[in-house]
Amino acid sequence: MQEPMTLEGYDLLLEEFKYLREVEKPRVTYEKQVAAAQGDRSENADYHAAKEQLRHIERRLFYLNSMIEKANVINPAHLDHSRVHFGATVKIENIATGENESYTICGVLEAEPENGLISVHSPLAKHLLGKVEEDQFFINLPNGKKEYEVLSISYTPVFELKKNIRTKKDFGFH
């Protein structure tokens, strides 16, 4: 199964993978070797901590590698802006309450649900894909069935909307 993502999301994915593989893993491996040289490993907290960090790094590298292999880089600017596609910011109205909500459909690693950036795999995104303005749809949510209407569709680059962009200091296991 392919994983849609923006070019910026893909670049960030590669950056984290490279950083973990080339900086963090060698650093922690060295710390483990230094701790192992101190003697008895059974009660060596530094050795066990480094060993555990290496396990976390290996798991994260495995996950990131699988995401890289499945990556489907999409430039939303090249899509039909009259319909909801990957990268669309969709303003919808809850028909029962009249309240408006806004969501941007993005990749799994780019999602920030608390900031309105929802994964393309989320139930709401799946209902929105392909819709045009004024389309109405129902969705079953944990607190009941709701009806919405698509008010507007726009395209703003996902990374202009993100509030939590990971950096190298976030990649490590300190």
Order of alpha helices (4+ residues) and beta strands (2+ residues): beta-alpha-alpha-alpha-beta-beta-beta-beta-alpha-beta-beta-alpha-alpha
